[in-house]
Amino acid sequence: MSIRTQDLVWKIGKKTILDRVSFEARPGRMLGLLGPNGSGKTSLLRLLAGLKRPHSGEITLDGKDIGSIGRRKIAQRVAFVEQHATTNANLRVVDVVKLGRSPHRSMFSGWTLADDRAVEQALECAGMIDKRNAPWQSLSGGEKQRAHIARALAQSPKELILDEPTNHLDIQHQISLMRLVADLPITSIIALHDLNHAAMFCDELIVMQRGRIVASGTPDEVMTETVLRDVFAVDARVETSPHHARPHIHYLP
Amino acid sequence: MTASHRPLPQAVVFGALLLASLAAIGFVVGVSVGIGDLPIPLATTFAAVTNRLGWTSVELNRIHETVIWDYRLSRALVAAFCGAGLALSGAIMQSLLRNPLAEPYVLGISAGASTGAVAIVILGVGSAAVSLSAGAFAGAFAAFFFVALLSNGTRGGADRTVLAGVAASQLFNAATSYVVTTSGNAQQARDVMFWLLGSFGGVRWPEFMLVSVIVGLGLVACLAYTRVLDAFAFGDEAAASLGVDVGRARIVLFALTAMMTATIVSMVGSIGFVGLVVPHAARFVVGPLHSRLLPACAVVGAIFMVLADIASRALVPQQILPVGVVTALVGVPFFSVILYRFQRAS
């Protein structure tokens, strides 16, 4: 069952940001969250990570209301990679990744072998082993993003939530990051702007517009010319790619 | 780096560093005790302490003993604890507010203390019952609560907390200036100015008892929060997503630093610079992880403050400078060197 939401409503002041959002992320699958700027993607992800409480409706983790689970318990299974996470501290990469272990450690408990193993695996998985001792301020944008993902993986999450992780990355790093997430055995929910990448890597897609879900299903079901016109306001043709058999969008000038 | 095959057990390294730090602090305290109109050799001070502990029974000059025990040792130890407390508070403020310009007084504590002090000295509010220190302490906490209310009322993040602190500082400084200019005579105004710039002149053993307990407890409590502070590196939301109860951590840590800072300010005035610069200097050397940074700040702050107190007595013959003046005069060149060298190294 993994993450499930039911009639989620969230407001800032009087403005409704999320309006009766209901969906389900299935275990082990990669769920893409699409929509124009301001459609509520980031807000939804924050609610899913338990950082904000909904005004009404419910979020459940394996059937349990997230509001009844403590902060630390949530962090032990849900990892969140923010869109703009910057720091002026000059931590080493490995120190940042070690932060991911903090929800699993109590205030005075020491560093264990299991912690070490989780950190090594996370560095390995994100391809950051060589950079483990590099200072944060020396990293490129792509390396910072991969270090954040390694930190999230070190949390040993069952659910990984990513907010536009491919922003500001060059195409090689965009693709390698998408492949990295797609290959993970855990549930992932990922907000994206590149529709072709979403269609290529995600198992399922949700399209949001003005705080509501307007389309959901497999990439084949969701990526239609109607959705592109009505939601994203672009003229485009969609065909099945002869190379990867997923929908491919040709934007028209 | 050297023993890469078999790294020393962490406890051994930690113990060695702790001993070295205590020895360094003990040394500068000893030097500080020796300096003044009546110079006292380091060996005499050492013997006086070991005598009192019952380990030795060396025959000592009575005047030396009186000067050591009644004046200089308490003063040097208070300076050490004040330096440790201010540097620690500064480091925590910088991390929590994610602002390299943050320091212990950023939330209005010194401004509040000054208002409390002038209220006692110049206006004579309840002056029969309470001392200048008590007034300053009350003022410091009034300012802190003002900031807490203002930043919580606006559901404040780090930036709003800083702004609330700036507002509180302006308000309380204005109140202080108003009282000084409208009702103070020249001598009272000078007294208040001198007190504000900081002085260890009047401190004795009761002050030592108070500041050692407060700063000691503060240090232990903060050390329990080192990992939480690390988690704030990428901001409040990132800390929350790592399982930190951000609201509670902020309240506990702000309250701890406010307690330490208010105690120190009300005792020795608002000594600047230490809380701002020692954390940066320490960070250059031991890195940003708080399990190392906080102890390093406490040690470096203690040593720096004792040295500043020595300089304040030795720099100009026959005159004692406000220690707040010395911390900046001595500290800025020292810090410039660190800034310059580490800029090149990294």
Interface residues (C-beta under 8 A of the other chain):
Chain A: R46 A49 G50 L51 R71 R72 K73 I74 A75 Q76 V78 A79 F80 E82 A85 T86 T87 N88 A89 N90 L91 R92 D95 V96 L99 G100 S102 P103 R105 M107 F108 P135 Q155
Chain B: S95 R98 P100 A224 R227 D230 A231 A233 F234 G235 E237 A238 A240 S241 L242 G243 V244 D245 G287 P288 L289 S346
